[in-house]
Amino acid sequence: MNTDLLTLFDADEAALRRLVAESLSGADDGELFIEHAQAESLMFDNGRLKGGSFNTDQGFGLRAVAGEAVGYAHAGELSVSALKRASDAVGAVTRGYSGNYSAAPQPTNRKFYSDENPIGAPSFEEKVKLLTEIDGYLRSKDEKVRQVTASVAASWQVVDILRADGHRVRDIRPMTRLNISVVVGDGDRQESGSYGIGGRTGFSEFIATDNWQAGADEALRQGLVNLEAIDAPAGTMDVVLGSGWPGVMLHEAVGHGLEGDFNRKKTSAFAGLLGEMVAAKGVTVVDDGTIDARRGSISIDDEGTPSGYNVLIEDGRLVGYMQDRQNARLMGMAATGNGRRQGYAHVPMPRMTNTYMLGGDKTPEEIIASVKKGIYAVSFGGGQVDITSGKFVFGCTEAYLIEDGKIGPAIKGAMLIGNGPDAMKRVSMIGNDTKLDTGIGNCGKAGQWVPVGVGQPHLRMDQVTVGGTKA
């Protein structure tokens, strides 16, 4: 496919540049965002191919920013007539307004993933064969396996951004993902385990036999652990969080509260706290969109700003927010490369990329040994967070009791309950094993979903409220 998306319009580039410049006259900022996206998925469930899809979508979004107001119009038709109608619509916010159009983002030649389209390689037949092998492998491993679900998904997105000042940038973004889940049972009791891996790369790494078998083994191990789990106790106790995916709690309970729009509007629990201690000493949290091939990485954001390595909390002190261009300008700060959108039908807003905590100087063994009685939370499932108050509730999908510094029996039904800023001040030990998740994260905000990464080292948090199921 031709990745020069301007050529898909029924006019030459010069005419499109003039129309965009006229459309955004008097605005503080804005752009024409053009997208072509392809997506493919296959799901194998209970011994058969249950679903498959392939979608292609393309269109544009035209945005004009005037102060705090945003005019936005989009269409799935790449034509001058559609763009003129969009121009009339967004012009509503600039009538009677005379802004100074913001300087263009600095250009970059950094690229964190290839342009290769992962869809179609391997072939449909090869993907079905892979999913069939995963199903058969797990059923042969243990007689307790009752159901296996495996899926593969890939997408390929081309974005082209044209500003009124003539600045133009393009990005081509691949994505792949493999998911495996298994249900195991013993008598009337059934439990589940899962594993997923993904990133901005082709399928070759994920579908290598050793790799997918290791993922299948991990899903089965988690299911069998949960099958033996006892009811979780409730109360206030010390909690050890595992490395990697448990960083999703950091993402939800702290990360969203550090996005620029919530702080500009003063609806975040962190609003007005720049320079203040908001976490325990030793806690450093960054958002980094510059890691090669990671799910949350972006070479440029959806406004054309290069992605960055942004320190948010440094040694416990709040030092920065994640910003798109509009909120950065209104707050007198610099854009950080976090202006993201789900697609051409959506406006950009401050969003995370790969958000994680840096490591400390303790080994995981030291951290666990320090707890007399508590919980070791290895993995999380769903959670809920109130951005304004910072309150959160997270369910553990794999957790254990800690008794006298040793890992005890697995528990089920454990919920961690707390407040993001308060929880960060309860961190008393930080592991030396920072790890990112395996590439499965999706983040929702204001009805938009974008791929993200999370991560952290092992952590000890003192006296956390735990909701349990033990009578």
N, C-alpha and C positions, 0 to 999 in steps of 0.2 A: 504494500500500500504506500501511496505517496504521503509522507509525513509532513509536508508543507501544507498545513491546513488552510492557509489563506487562499491557496489555489483552488479549493473546493467551492469557493463563492463564485457567483456569476458576474464578477467584476475583477479588474486588475488590482494589484496591491496598492498602487498609488491612489486609486479611487477609494479603497477601503481605509487607507490612512487618513485621507481628507475627511471622510465621514465620521471616523472615530474622533478626530480632533474637533470637528464641529459639534458632535454630540456631547463632548465633555468640556466645552467652552464655559468658563466661569466656575468649574468645579475645583475642589481642593485636591481631588485624587480620583482614580477610577481607571478602568481598563476594559478592553474586549478580551474575554476569555473564551477560547475555542477548544473543544474536546472531541476526540474520537476514541471510543473505548470498546474493547471486546472482552467477553467473559465466557468461560466454559466451566461446567462442573458435571461430575459423575458421582453417583452414590450407589453403593452396593450394600444391601441390607438383608439379613436373614437368608443368605444363600443365593440371592438373585440380584440382578441389576434393577434397582427400584426407580431411579430417576436420572435424567441427563438434560442438560440445557446448553445452548449456545446463543449468546446475545451480542448484537452490535448496536451501538448507540452513538450519535454524534449531535452536536449542537453548539450554541454559543450563549454566553451570558454577558450583558453589557451593564456596567456599574458606574454610577456617578456618585461621588461623595461630596457632601456640602456640610461642613461642620460635623454635627452628630447625626445628620440625616443621610440616608442612603437611598438612591433610586436604583432599582434593579429590574431588568427585564431579560427574559431568555426565550429561546426558540430552538426547536429541533430541526429547523430548516436553515441551511446555510445559503442565504440569498440576500441580495442588497435590499429587496423590499421588506424582508423580515427585520433586517438590521435598522432600516429607517423607522419602522413601527416601534422597535425597541428604543430607538433614539428619542422619539416623541414621548414615550412613557417615562424614561429616566430624566428627561429634561424638566420634569415637574419640580425636582428638588433644587434646580439651579436658577429657576426663573426669579428674578429680583435679587439673586445672590451673586456676589462677585468675589470669588476665591482666588487664591494663588496656588496654581497647580504644583503639587509636591515634586521634588526632584526624583528622578528614576532611581530604582535600586542599583547598587553597584553590580556590574557584570561579574560573572564567574565562569571559569572553564573546568571547575571540579565536577566530577561525575562519579556517583557511588554505586552504579549498577549498569549493566549493559543495555543496549537498545533491542536486544533479541526478543522476538515474540515467542513466549513459551507455549502458546496454544497450538495444538496440532503435532507437537513433538514431546513425548512419543505419540504414536497414533492412537486412535480410539480403541482399536483392538488390543493394543499393548496395555493401555490403561485398564481396560476391563479385565485382562489377564492378571494384572497386578492386584486388583481388588479381589479377584477370585482366589489368588494365592494367599492373600492376607487372611481371608475368611477360613480357608482350609487349614492354614498354619495354626491359627488360634484354636480351632476346634480340635486339632490333633494334640495340642499341648496339655489340655486338662479337660477331664470329663465334666467339670462343673460349668464349662462355658455353655451358655444357653442362647446367646444372641451376639452377633458381630455386625457392626456397622462400620464401613470404611468409605471414605470419599476423597476425591481429588478435585482441586479447583485451580483455575489459572485465569489471570486477567492481563490485559495489555492496554495501557492508557497513553495517548499522545495529547499533550496540552500545548497550546500556542497562545501567548499573551502579548497583546499589542496595546501600548499606551498612547495617549494623546500627543505626547512629546516625541513620538516615533520610536521609542525604545521597544524592542521586541525580543522575547526569549521563548525557548521551546524546551520541553522535557519529554522524554519517553520512559515510561515506568512499567516494568514487568512485575508480576507477582505470581507465586505459586504456593500451594498449601496441600498437605496430606493430613487427614484426620482419621484416627482409629478409636473406636469405643467398643467395649465389651461388657456384657451382662453375665454375671456368674451367679449360680444358685446352689443352695444346699437345703433340700426340703422345701419349706414354704418361704424361706428367706432368699432374697435376691439383692445383689449390690452391683455397682458398676465401676468401671475404671476407664480412663481415656488418655490419649496422647495425641499431640499434634505438632507439626513442624512446618515452617514456611519461611518465605523471604522473597526479596526481589532478585530472583535468580531462576534458572531453568529447573526442570524436574530431576535432572540426572543425579544430584546428590541424594535426594529424598528417596528415590526409587531403587537405589542400589540395595541388593538383597540384605547385606549386613545391617544397613541403616533402618529399613522398614521392619525387619525382624526385631531389632532392638526396640523400636517404637511399639510394636505389638506386644513384646514381652513386658514393657513398662505398663501398658494399659492393663494387661492381665494381672501383673503384680499388684497394681493399685486395687483392682477389683477383689482379688483374693484377700488382701489386707482388710478391706472394708467388710468382707464377709465374716471376718473374725472379730470385728470391732465391738466394743462394749459401749454402753451409753455414756455420753460425756457428762462430767460434773459441771455444776454451775457455781459461780462465785467470783471473787476477785483473786487473781493469782498471777504469778510471773509467767510470761509467754515467750517462747523462742520461735522466731519466724525463720523458715528455711530460705535459701538463696534462690534467685531466679524469679519464677512466676509469682511468688508471694508479694513481689513488688507491685502487683496490681492494687494492693491496699494503699501503698504510697501514691500510686497514680490517682486513685479515686479520692482518697481522704485528704491529700495534700496538693497533688498536681493541678486538679481543676481549680482549686482555690488560688493558684498562682498564675492563672490566665488573665491577661490584661483587662478584658472587658469587665469581668467581675470586680476587679479592683478599681477601675475607673468609676464604675457605678456604685462602688462601696457596698456591694452585696456579698463580698467574700469575707470569711473570718480573718483573712490576712490583710485586708485593706488598711492602708495607713501605717503599716508596720515595717516599711523599708528601713533597714539599719538596726532593727530590733532583734533580740534573741527569740526565735520562734521554735527552736528545737534544742536538744541537748548538745553540749560540746562534742565535736567529732562528727556530727551529722552534716554531710555535704551532699546536696541533691542537684543533679544536672539534667537538662534536656538536650539531647544530642542527636541531631538529624543527619550527622555526617559519617555514620558507621557503614562501611561497605556492605551492601546486599541485605541489610537488616529491613525487617518489615516496616518499621516506622520511619526509615530514612527517606529523605527527599533532597535532590540536588538543588532545586529551588522550590519555594513554596508556591501557592496558587495565586500570588500577586507578583511573582517574579523575583522575590527577595532570596538571595542565597541562603541555604540552610546553615545552621551554626551549632557550635558547642556553647551552650548557655548555662552558666552557673546560677542557680536559683537560691539555694541556701548554702552558705559556706561556713563550716565549723559552727553550725547552729544559728547563724545570723542570716536574716533575709536580705539578699543583695540584688534580686532581680525578678522580673515578671516575664512571661512569654507574651510577645506582642505581634499583632498584625500591624499594618501601616496606619489605619485609622486611629486605633486606640493609642498607639505609640505617639502619634502626632498630638492628639488631644491631651496626653499625659506629659508631653515634653520629653519623651524618651526615644530611643532608637528601636526601629523594627528589628525583630530577632529571627526572622525566617519562620515564623509560626502561623502565618496567615494561610489557613487550609480550608478547603471545601470538598464536599462529597463529589460534586460534579458540576457541569455547566448550569444546572438549574438551581444552584445554591450560592448564596453570598459567602465570601470568606470570613472567618472569625479566628480569634486566637485558639490554637489547638496544640496539643502535645505531639511530639514525634517519638523518640525513645527516651523515656524518663526513668532515671535510676539513681540509686544512692551509691556513693563511692565507698570503698572498703576501709576497714580499720586495721587493728593489729592483733585481733584475737582469732584463734582457730575455732571452727565449729565445735570441736570436742571440748574446748575450754568453756565455751558458752553454755553448752548443755550441762556440763559437770558443775556449773555454778548454781544451778537451780535445785533447790531442795524438793519443792513440790510445785508443779506447773504443767503447762501444755506445750508441746512441740507441734507447731502448725507447718506442715510441709507443703500443702497446696490449698488454694482457695477456689471456690466456685463463684456464685453470684454475690452481689453486695448492693447496698443502698447508701447514698451519701447525700446530705443536705449541705450545699455549698455555702449557704449563708451562715449556718451555725457550725459547720465542720463535723457534725455528728455522722457516724457511720455504723453499719452493721454488715459483717462479712461472715459467710458460711464456709467452714473448712471441709474440703473434700478428702483430705488425708491428714490425720492428726494423731498424736500419741500423748499419753500421760508421761510426765517426767517425775520420777520418784528417786530422791537421794542422788541426784546427778546422773541418773541412768534412764535411758528410754524404756518405758514400760509398754503396756498393751495399747493397741490402736483403739481410738474412740470415734464414735459417730455422733453427728448432731451438734458439734461444737460451733458456737457463734461468737465472734469477737465484736465487742460493742465499745464504742468510745467516741472521741472527738479528735479530729486530725491534728490541730495544733497541740493539744494536750498529749496525744499519743507520742508525738515526736519528742516531747520533753521527757517521756518515760523511757527512752532508749538509753540503756546503761552499758551495753557491750556491743561492739560492732565487729563483725567477722572480717577476715582477710580474703574472702572468697567471692567477691562481687561477680554476679553472673546475670546475663540477660535471659529472658524467657526464650522458648524455642521457636517463636515466630508465629503466634496465633492470635495476637491481640487486636480487637476492634474497639473503638471508643465512640460512644454516642454523646451528642450534645445538640440541643435545639433541633432534634429530628434529623441530624446529619451523622453519618458514620464514616470514620476514616481509620485506616490501619495504623497501629501504634506498637511500640515495644515497651516493655517494663523490665525492671531488674533491681536487685539489691544483693548484699551479702547476708549471711546469717546475722540475726539481731536478737538481743535480749531486750524485752520491754517489761518494766516492773509494774506489778499490780494493775493488770488490765481486767476489765469486766468480761467474764466469759458466760455466755448463755449455754445451757446444756439440756440434756433430755433425761438425765438420771433422776429418778424419783427421790 
